[in-house]
Amino acid sequence: MPKKNDMTFRIEGEAGQGVESGGAGFAKSMARSGLHVFGMQDYMSRIRGGHNYYQVRVAESPLYSHSARVDLLMALLPGTVERHKESVVPGGGIIYDQGFEIDEEDLNARQINAFPVPLFDIAEEAGNKIMANTACFGAAAGLTGFPFEYMARVIRDNFARKGDKVVQANLQAAEKAYEYTSQEYSADFDYKLEAVDAPQRMVISGNEAFCLGALLGGCRFVSAYPMTPSTGIIEWMAGHSHKYDIVTKHTEDELAAILMAIGANFAGVRGMCATSGGGFSLMVESLGLAGMTETPVVIVEAQRPGPSTGMPTRTEQGDLSS
């Protein structure tokens, strides 16, 4: 029996393969169709390589968390299937490049549908193998029957600044993969997505939501030393600094970040700084300065799941006791 408008997608690839940007765009296309979405990313502490994933949960009713189950896994790496097959539910599916060596007998025993697709060939025909992520999302949309028009709009918006040639190439990659899975596999997959009669919804991260709140609160100065996972705040503020008349400072360290924020507030400008647990520890003495001079200051302490800068994204909940 078809399962409509209630499922979780997960795509895994290397840093640099567009897993996060593509996943966010895919989530946005579903939000524009009136569905509720909840996105989550898991990434290693490296600029290139490794294995990162982006997960999107979608439903007709509001969502407040991600799900441990995965209904459709998308693999841009050969090892993805082995790493994530335990999370895929019986009746779910896995999209992967047809050149990967996958144990389909094992997947059949787990009641998981295998959907090999020439993702990298489709991307190369469109112009560049780097568009395999776009092809992968197109394949997922075709498999689930999700209207392609919503994907096409987001692709145009996301790549418009790179010129029409890039836009058309990504549209070609997505559409070719969409057609492939809709013709070859769609009848064999029970999960389906349809647009609903509801307002378009915003897809926004926690850091972006904080930035909007800070702007509405009158913030006009932001200083920070980049530290995961707070870096998105200074990036967003810097990217919108001219539009909203904000001064942003990428400081040499966390001490300078808080001292600049204190100085801005002391001079009468509403200012803030952003950091994580290790950086906040370095800022503690400067908090004494703010208290002594009776200067207000806003500090965003974006919690890390790990206890130190050596393990920033993996082990325990060290920041809870900071």
N, C-alpha and C positions, 0 to 999 in steps of 0.2 A: 504494500500500500504506500503511495507516495507520501513523503513527509515535506510539507510546504512551509517555507519561510521560518525555519527554526534549525539552524545548523552552525557548526564551527569549522572555519578554514584555518589551516596552518601551512605556511610556506617557509622552507628553509633553504639558505644558500650562503655563500661566502660574503663577508663584508666587502662591499664594492659591486655586488650583483643587483643592487636595487631592491633588496628584500623589504626594508623599512619604507622607503619612498613608494614603492609599488603597492605594498600592503595598505598604506595609508590612503593611496589613491583608490584602491579597490573598495576599501571601507567607505570612502566618500561617495563612490558611485552608488552603493547600496543605500546610503543615507539619503541621497537625492531621489531615490525611488520611493521614499516614505518609510523605509524600514529603520528599526533601531539597531545600532551597532555598538560593539565594545571591542576596542583593539588593545593588544598587548604585544610588546616586543621583548625578546630575550637576546642579548648580544654579549660577545666576548670583548675583552679589553684589547682590541687590536684594530688597526685601521684597515687592513686588507687580510683576506684569508679567513681561516676559522670556519665556524658554522653558527650562524645566527638565524633566528626565526621570528616571524611576525604572525600573530594569530588574530583572527577576526571572528567574533561571535555575532550572529545576526538573528533577529526575531521581529515579530510584529508588535510585541509588548516591550516596555522599557527594560533595559538590562543594567545591572549594577556590578557585574563581575565577569571575569572570563570563566571558561569551563575547562575542566580537566580532560574531558572527552574531546576527540577530534573526529569529525565526520568526513572531511576531505583534506588529505595531506597532499601538498605539492612539493616536489623534490627538484631542486636545481643542482644537487650534489648526489653522487652515487651512494654515499653512506647515509643519506637522509632516511631511507626506508628502515634500515636496521636500527637507527637511533630512535625513531618515533613510532614504529609500528605498534608498540604496546599501547599507545595512546589512541589508536584508531579503533572505533567501535565496530562490532560485527555489522555488516551491511554498509559500512562506509567504503571509501575509496581512496586510491593513491594515484595521482597524476605524476608521471616522471618521463624523462627523455627516453625515447625508445633505444638509445644506444647504451643505456645503463644495464648492467647485469643484475637482474633482480630475481630472487627465488619466488617465482609465482606460485609454486606448489605450497610453499609456506603461507603465502597470503590467502590462497584458497582454503587451506585448513583453518585459518582464522576467520573465514567468511568475509574477507576484505577484497573488494573489487580492484583489479589492476588495470590502469588506463595508460598504456605507453603512447606517447605523442612525440612526433619529431620536433620538439621545442627549439633546439638549437639550429636545426635546418631551416625551420620557418623564420626564425630571427635573422639568420644569415641571408636568406632570400630577400628579406625586407631591407637589408642593408648592413646589419651588424649583429653578431652573436650576443652582444651586451643586452639586446632587447628580448632575451629569452624570458626574463621576468614578466615583461608585458605579454608575451605569448602564453606564458603559464596562467596568468590571470584571465586571459581570453579563453583559454581551454576550460578553466573552472566555470566561467560564465556560460559557455556553450553546453557544458555537461549538465548544469543545473537549470538551463533554460532561462537564465536571467537576461532581460532585454538588453541587447548590445548598445542601444542608443545612450544609456546612462554611462557606460564605460567610455564611449566615444567622446562624450562631453567632457569628462574629467581628463582624458588624455589630451584633448585640445587645450584645456585650461592649464594643465601642468607643464606642457611642453611648448606653449605658445612663445615664451621668451627665447627659445632656442631656434625658432624659425619654422617655416612651413614644411621644409624638407624632413626635419626630425619628427614633426607632428604626423605627417603622412606615413612615414616609415613605421612608427609605433602603431598607428591605426591599422596598417597592413598586417603587422605581426599579430596583433590582437584578433583581428577579424579572421585571418587564416586559421589560427588555432581554435577560434570559436566555431567556425564551420566544421573543422575536423572532428571535434568532440561531439558536437551536436548531431552530426551524421553517423559517426562510428559508435558512440557509446551512450548517448543520452537516454535511449530507451532502456538501458540496462542499469540505470542509477535512479534510486527512489527519491533522492532529495531534489527538491525544486524550489526556485526562488521566483517570486512574482512581485511586480510593483504594487503598492497599495495606495489607496486614496487617503493620503495624509500629507501634512506639510513637509517640505524638505527640512532635513535636520542638520545641525552643525556637527562636524567632527572636529574635536579639539582636544589637545593634550592637557594634562594638569598644569604644566609649565606655561602653556599658552593662556589658559584660563586665568592663572595668577597674573600674568602680564596685563591682560585686559582689565582685571580688577585694580591693579596698581595704577594704570592710566586713569581710570575713572576716579581713583582716590587722589589724583593730583600729582603723581610721581613724575619728576622731571630730571632725575639724575639716577643712574644705575652704574655701580662699579662691581667688578667681579674678576676673580682669577678662575679660568675654566676648570670645573671639577664635576665629573659625572656624579649624579644625574641632574645637576642644577644648570649645566652649560646652556641648555635650551633657552633659559631666561635671558641671558646676556645676548645670545644669538638673535632671539626674536626682537628684543628691544633695540639692538643695533640695526637690525634690518628695517625697523620702522621709525628710527630716530628722526629722520628728516620730516617724515609725514606728521609726526606728533610732537616735534620740537623737544626731544629728549637728549640729554648729554649722556653718552655711554663711555665708560672707561674700562679697557682690558688692562688690568693692573699686573705688576710684576709678581705679586704674591698676595696671599689672603690678608696679611697685615695691612698692606696698602689699600686693599679693597674696603675694609671696614673704616679705616681712618679717613679715606676720601668721602665715604658716605656720611660719616660723622661731621666732617668739615662742611659738606654741602648743607646738611641740616642746620648746623650752627650759623651758616650764612643766610638761612631763611629759605632754602630750596628743599622741597620734599624729596629725599633721596633714600636709596636702599642698596643693599648688596646681597649677593647670593652665593651660597657655598654648600658643602656637604660636611659630614661629621669631622673628618680630619682637619679641614679648613676652619671649621667653627672652633675647634680646640685652640687653634692659633689666634683666634680673634678674642678670646676670653679676656685678656688683660685690657684690650681696647674697650671692652664693655665697661670696665671700671672708669675709663676716661669719660665715656658718654654719661655715666651716672654722676661723676664728679662735676661735670659742666652742665648737668641737667639738659642734655641734648638728646632729643628723641631720635631713634634710628630703627629702621626695619631691616631685619636679617632673614633671608629665606634659607632655612636649613633643610635641604632636600635629602631625605634619608637614604643611606646606602644599606643594602642587605649584608654587607661584609664588614669586618672589624678594622680594616686598615687600608691604606692606599695600595698595599701589595695584593690584596684580594678584594677589589672594589665591587664586584658584581655577583659573587658566588655563595659564600658560606653564611652563616648565622645572621642575627639581627643586632649587630654591635651598636648601632646608633641609638637603640632604644634606651641604653643606659648612659649615654653621653651627658 
